[in-house]
Amino acid sequence: DYKPLYGDLFPEYIRDYDFWGYTDISDVIYGNLRKFLVEKDLAQFEKINFLGHFTLFKNDRELNQRYSLPLDEGGSITEILKSTDNYAFDEFRKGSIHKIYIDNGFPFKRLDEMVADISPLRFAFQLSKFDDNYNQYYESFTKKIFSFKEGELLEWQLLTNSNVTYKEVGYVHFQKRKLKSKINLNQNSFLMTPYGFTDYQHIDVSVIKNNAPRKIYLPFFKLKWRALLKKLKK
């Protein structure tokens, strides 16, 4: 809930920058963000994206204080910060920084193609997405892995038994997922599969098939159980 306040709380850290933002730390792998953050968009829009694992703001004193504007249904950031509950003010819902931008017509842009947001509810890499009305959904299942090679982050998927396709993404988000690592910390090329981080190799049909099974995922049931207990407690 504090994330959208950072630009106003810590001006000394961002004084020399045109933009500032927030991101996750331990569950994100970045590729070449500049392939997606182009100059035209940075000049035209004041806010890029709307989720807590990556949001960018133009660095301007007035913009950095927009968190204090009235919220829908009469709420305020003061009420949110006084509460012990998590309001996800940094993302999108009623009473959030993104809703402030929508309600006031401030210019923003979604770069959905930049992020591969992996669902924590499945063993295989199945992406979580949002439609134009911000309703969350999950993409159709395909066998999928990712590669990182010298700064380039690629999403590979098997569309048929013999048709391998790939595309570049800006970053991948491994939400609530613990991955084992078989690589050392200074490697600049590696693969990311549901089994963990492994050495880079040429990617073909067999590599994707062997590393992207569709199977029961026990953490799914743990997450659902915790969510139910939390709901009952409230």
C-alpha positions as CSV (number, residue, x, y, z in Angstrom):
1,D,0.0,0.0,0.0
2,Y,3.0,2.3,0.5
3,K,4.5,1.8,-2.9
4,P,2.7,4.6,-4.8
5,L,4.0,7.0,-2.1
6,Y,7.7,6.3,-2.7
7,G,8.1,9.2,-5.2
8,D,6.8,11.7,-2.7
9,L,8.5,10.1,0.4
10,F,12.0,9.7,-1.1
11,P,12.6,12.6,-3.5
12,E,16.3,12.7,-2.8
13,Y,16.7,9.3,-4.4
14,I,14.9,10.1,-7.6
15,R,15.9,13.8,-8.1
16,D,18.1,13.1,-11.2
17,Y,15.7,10.6,-12.9
18,D,12.8,11.2,-15.4
19,F,10.9,8.2,-14.0
20,W,10.6,6.1,-10.9
21,G,8.7,3.0,-10.0
22,Y,8.3,-0.1,-7.9
23,T,8.8,-3.8,-8.5
24,D,9.1,-7.1,-6.8
25,I,12.6,-8.2,-5.8
26,S,13.0,-12.0,-5.2
27,D,10.6,-13.4,-7.8
28,V,11.3,-11.4,-10.9
29,I,13.8,-12.0,-13.8
30,Y,14.3,-9.0,-16.1
31,G,15.2,-9.1,-19.8
32,N,15.6,-6.1,-22.1
33,L,13.0,-3.6,-20.7
34,R,14.0,-1.0,-23.3
35,K,12.6,-3.1,-26.0
36,F,9.2,-2.4,-24.5
37,L,9.7,1.0,-22.8
38,V,10.0,3.1,-26.0
39,E,10.6,6.9,-26.0
40,K,7.2,7.7,-27.6
41,D,5.3,6.1,-24.8
42,L,7.5,7.6,-22.1
43,A,6.9,11.0,-23.6
44,Q,3.1,10.6,-23.9
45,F,2.1,8.7,-20.8
46,E,2.5,9.5,-17.1
47,K,2.1,5.9,-15.8
48,I,3.1,2.6,-17.3
49,N,1.3,-0.6,-16.2
50,F,-0.7,-1.2,-13.1
51,L,0.6,-4.2,-11.1
52,G,2.8,-4.3,-8.0
53,H,5.5,-6.3,-9.7
54,F,6.2,-3.5,-12.1
55,T,4.7,0.0,-12.4
56,L,6.5,3.1,-13.7
57,F,5.7,6.8,-13.0
58,K,6.9,10.0,-14.6
59,N,8.9,11.9,-12.0
60,D,7.0,15.1,-11.3
61,R,6.1,16.7,-8.0
62,E,2.4,17.0,-8.8
63,L,2.2,13.5,-10.2
64,N,4.1,12.1,-7.2
65,Q,1.3,13.3,-4.9
66,R,-1.6,11.9,-6.8
67,Y,-2.0,9.1,-4.2
68,S,-3.6,11.7,-2.0
69,L,-6.5,12.5,-4.3
70,P,-10.0,11.4,-3.2
71,L,-10.8,7.7,-3.9
72,D,-14.0,6.2,-5.2
73,E,-16.7,5.7,-2.6
74,G,-15.2,8.5,-0.5
75,G,-12.1,6.7,0.8
76,S,-8.7,8.1,1.3
77,I,-5.1,7.0,1.4
78,T,-5.0,8.0,5.1
79,E,-7.7,5.5,5.9
80,I,-5.9,2.8,4.0
81,L,-2.5,3.3,5.7
82,K,-4.2,3.3,9.1
83,S,-5.6,-0.2,8.5
84,T,-3.8,-3.4,9.2
85,D,-5.4,-4.9,6.0
86,N,-3.8,-5.0,2.6
87,Y,-5.7,-2.9,0.2
88,A,-3.4,-3.5,-2.8
89,F,-3.4,0.3,-3.3
90,D,-0.4,-0.2,-5.6
91,E,-2.4,-2.3,-8.1
92,F,-6.0,-2.1,-9.5
93,R,-9.2,-2.3,-7.6
94,K,-11.6,0.1,-6.0
95,G,-9.6,2.6,-4.0
96,S,-6.2,2.2,-5.7
97,I,-3.6,4.4,-7.4
98,H,-4.6,3.0,-10.8
99,K,-8.3,3.8,-10.2
100,I,-7.3,7.3,-9.4
101,Y,-5.6,7.5,-12.9
102,I,-8.7,6.1,-14.6
103,D,-11.3,8.2,-12.7
104,N,-9.4,11.4,-13.4
105,G,-8.4,10.7,-17.0
106,F,-4.7,10.8,-16.4
107,P,-2.7,9.3,-19.3
108,F,-1.4,5.8,-18.7
109,K,-0.6,2.8,-20.8
110,R,-0.7,-0.9,-20.2
111,L,2.2,-2.9,-21.7
112,D,0.7,-6.4,-21.2
113,E,3.0,-7.9,-23.8
114,M,6.0,-6.9,-21.6
115,V,5.2,-9.3,-18.7
116,A,5.0,-13.0,-18.4
117,D,3.0,-13.3,-15.1
118,I,3.1,-16.9,-14.1
119,S,0.1,-18.3,-12.1
120,P,1.1,-19.7,-8.7
121,L,-1.8,-22.1,-8.9
122,R,-0.4,-24.5,-11.5
123,F,2.8,-26.5,-11.7
124,A,3.3,-25.7,-15.4
125,F,4.0,-22.2,-16.5
126,Q,0.5,-20.9,-17.3
127,L,0.2,-17.1,-17.5
128,S,-2.2,-14.9,-15.6
129,K,-3.7,-12.1,-17.7
130,F,-6.2,-9.2,-17.4
131,D,-8.8,-8.3,-20.0
132,D,-9.7,-4.7,-21.0
133,N,-12.0,-4.4,-18.0
134,Y,-9.2,-5.7,-15.6
135,N,-10.9,-9.1,-15.1
136,Q,-8.2,-11.7,-14.4
137,Y,-8.1,-14.9,-16.5
138,Y,-5.6,-17.6,-17.3
139,E,-4.3,-18.3,-20.8
140,S,-5.0,-21.6,-22.5
141,F,-2.5,-24.3,-21.4
142,T,0.6,-24.8,-23.6
143,K,3.9,-26.4,-22.7
144,K,6.1,-23.5,-21.9
145,I,9.6,-22.6,-20.6
146,F,11.8,-19.5,-20.6
147,S,15.4,-18.8,-21.5
148,F,17.7,-16.0,-20.6
149,K,20.7,-15.4,-22.8
150,E,23.0,-12.4,-22.4
151,G,20.2,-10.0,-21.5
152,E,17.5,-11.4,-23.8
153,L,14.5,-13.1,-22.1
154,L,12.5,-15.4,-24.3
155,E,9.2,-17.3,-23.7
156,W,9.1,-20.6,-25.6
157,Q,6.0,-22.7,-26.1
158,L,5.0,-25.8,-27.8
159,L,1.7,-25.1,-29.8
160,T,1.5,-28.6,-31.3
161,N,3.7,-31.7,-31.0
162,S,6.2,-30.3,-33.5
163,N,5.6,-26.5,-33.6
164,V,7.9,-24.5,-31.3
165,T,7.4,-20.8,-31.1
166,Y,9.1,-18.1,-29.1
167,K,8.8,-14.4,-28.3
168,E,10.7,-11.8,-26.3
169,V,9.3,-10.6,-23.0
170,G,10.5,-7.8,-20.7
171,Y,10.3,-9.8,-17.5
172,V,8.9,-12.9,-16.0
173,H,7.2,-13.0,-12.6
174,F,7.4,-16.2,-10.5
175,Q,4.7,-15.4,-8.0
176,K,4.6,-17.5,-4.8
177,R,6.8,-20.1,-6.5
178,K,10.0,-21.7,-5.1
179,L,12.3,-22.8,-7.9
180,K,15.4,-24.9,-7.4
181,S,18.6,-23.7,-9.0
182,K,21.4,-25.7,-10.7
183,I,23.3,-22.6,-12.0
184,N,25.8,-20.3,-10.4
185,L,25.1,-16.7,-9.6
186,N,27.3,-15.2,-12.4
187,Q,25.9,-17.1,-15.3
188,N,24.5,-14.9,-18.1
189,S,22.6,-17.7,-19.9
190,F,20.2,-20.3,-18.4
191,L,16.8,-21.9,-18.8
192,M,13.8,-21.5,-16.5
193,T,11.4,-24.4,-16.2
194,P,8.8,-25.5,-13.6
195,Y,11.6,-27.7,-12.2
196,G,13.9,-24.7,-11.7
197,F,16.9,-22.9,-13.2
198,T,19.2,-25.0,-15.3
199,D,22.1,-24.5,-17.8
200,Y,21.3,-23.1,-21.1
201,Q,20.9,-25.5,-24.0
202,H,19.5,-25.5,-27.5
203,I,15.7,-25.5,-27.2
204,D,13.7,-28.0,-29.3
205,V,10.5,-30.0,-29.0
206,S,12.0,-32.6,-26.6
207,V,13.5,-30.0,-24.2
208,I,10.1,-28.3,-23.8
209,K,8.2,-31.6,-23.5
210,N,10.5,-32.9,-20.9
211,N,10.5,-29.7,-18.8
212,A,6.8,-28.6,-19.0
213,P,4.5,-31.4,-17.7
214,R,0.9,-30.8,-16.7
215,K,0.4,-32.4,-13.3
216,I,-1.2,-31.9,-9.9
217,Y,0.3,-29.0,-8.0
218,L,0.1,-29.4,-4.2
219,P,0.9,-25.7,-3.4
220,F,-2.3,-24.9,-5.2
221,F,-4.3,-26.6,-2.5
222,K,-2.2,-24.9,0.3
223,L,-2.8,-21.5,-1.2
224,K,-6.6,-22.1,-1.6
225,W,-6.8,-23.4,2.0
226,R,-5.0,-20.3,3.4
227,A,-7.2,-18.0,1.4
228,L,-10.3,-19.8,2.7
229,L,-9.1,-19.5,6.4
230,K,-8.4,-15.8,5.9
231,K,-11.9,-15.3,4.5
232,L,-13.5,-17.2,7.3
233,K,-11.5,-15.2,9.9
234,K,-12.7,-11.9,8.4
